[in-house]
Amino acid sequence: MASIDEIKSARLAKLALLKEKGINPYPAKIPRDYSLKEVRDSFDSLAEVAKPVSLAGRIMAIRGQGAIFFVVLFDGTDKFQAVFKKDELDPEALSLFNDTVDIGDFISVTGTLFSTERGEKSVLAKSWTMGAKSLLPLPEKWHGLQDEEARLRDRYLDILFSPDLRELLEKKTKFWDVTRSFMKEKGFLEVETPTLEVTTGGAEATPFKTHHNDFDMDVYMRISVGELWQKRLMAGGFPKTFEIGRAYRNEGTSPEHLQEFTNMEFYLAYADFEDGMKLVQELYRSIAKEVFGTTKFTTRGHTFDLADEWPHIDYTTEVKKQTSIDIEMATLEDMQAKLKELKVSYEGNNRERLMDTLWKYCRNNISGPAFLVNHPTLVAPLAKLSAETKGAVQMFQPIIAGSEVGRGYSELNDPIDQRERFEAQQKLIDGGDDVAMMPDYEFVEMLEHGMPPTCGFGFGERLFAFLADKPLRETQFFPLLRPVKEKKGKE
């Protein structure tokens, strides 16, 4: 078998031959009358006209030789066969094809449509044009894409050879299309908010830090999709807003977590978390039906149906039920001992981190769909206090397949309470907690001017990954990877 360098050298020679013949191997445009899907769908009517058509695509296969051979083209919409016959093509054009063309090249073929004896819809080539000469072989002809790292790094090749992956990524695009259409149909205004912030708000996470040269100050990449900004819009008189955009968290990678991802957040004035739960339930069911064609899923060892009733699970009660720990009364030592007993690792020794780790242990046993409610105040510094449950907030999280796939609140609009909670978060930061929420006292000033009762909610592409039963990075077009040294065979 020829080495990759030998293959590339041979293709460079073919490239030189094209140039010697006065042919541009990388023209700006080549003849193309229809996509391959369009010509397949309208084949009978186009063939009946018997008018020459020009089709273009990447060569995926070449079969046969001599007097007749068959070329399979692919243009991203469909595959289609081109038939090259010795007595139908100019001898010089046929010779040039044999001498310069390889699998992986992009070409245009002009000819008449017909069906072969086997009924294969085809175009009988009368002429051809080079569209782009490939210098490296496709993996099918070289080493394949067996390694996961290689698949993710050479993502374009993975997409090219995997119809299932293309379908998955198309579904993901539809996932956000359905979400956007749903929100707009409900009267929400789509907005854009800053991705560079002086303080990061809306979540507890470690941010990426960068420097603003013009202002000569450090800024942060946002960790939420404009939570504190959209609340300002509530104060400014917009009653319904949403944003779909990228968020960034400088944290670990797992099947459920990445450093860069897409989220959607909405804010609804004159509403509370009960209203939010109703809207979210309707949204998730719409996504399931329109994107996946079902409300029933099996993922990560859990089976659930989004069409079922969504019970409310009390945070403190569930932790006590599964671990026997009453997080309202337990000491730090009690919680640490229980986590050690459960063989659960944890970071941080403050009360908030320990409670959160105990809950995360418990959630793995819940298939859902359900809403987690009555979170302790400490874990939700932006949520309004519950009127019914002491020490809890009006917060909700959809639970499916042992994980949270969204978060919403009756948003805190009491400026005095908000200031006190920010001060509590600052104490956590001062104590070394690098994921505690940064205080934003300009936001407190906005609340002092007044913000209406508001429900806010956000969810991310993790929901799509769960419904598709795929690791999160498998559902991204181009997940972040560590750079590698220059790959052999590439310039």
Secondary structure, 3 states (H helix, E strand, C coil): CCCHHHHHHHHHHHHHHHHHCCCCCCCCCCCCCCCHHHHHHCHHHHHHHCCCEEEEEEEEEEEEECCEEEEEEECCCCEEEEEEECCCCCHHHHHHHHHHCCCCCEEEEEEEEEECCCCCEEEEEEEEEEEECCCCCCHHHCCCCCCHHHHHHCHHHHHHHCHHHHHHHHHHHHHHHHHHHHHHHCCCEECCCCCEECCCCCCCCCCCEEEECCCCEEEEECCCCCHHHHHHHHHHCCCEEEEEEEEECCCCCECCECCEEEEEEEEEECCCHHHHHHHHHHHHHHHHHHHHCCCEEEECCEEEECCCCCCEEEHHHHHHHHHCCCCCCCCHHHHHHHHHHCCCCCCCCCHHHHHHHHHHHHHCCCCCCEEEECCEHHHCCCECECCCCCCEECEEEEEECCEECCEEEEECCCHHHHHHHHHHHHHHHHCCCCCCCCCCHHHHHHHHHCCCCEEEEEEECHHHHHHHCCCHHHHCCCCCCCCCCCCCCCC
